[in-house]
């Protein structure tokens, strides 16, 4: 049975999933929770890092799935051809 189905059925996490999450490094989340008044500079820094990682992930997906990228380009070209000003 898939993990998602078991979780939905009984409302608990499978033992392996719970252990994997608990072993992670929680220093970053603890620091954020203890500092409720986050400065704008900290927020912008976290946002910039998130956007960099997101862009990197999208670029990786584009490299490993070239067929999807080509199809998306074709759909965009079709939308632009049929767009009325």
Residue pairs with C-beta under 8 A, 6 or more apart in sequence:
3 14
3 17
6 14
7 13
7 14
13 21
32 38
61 68
62 68
62 69
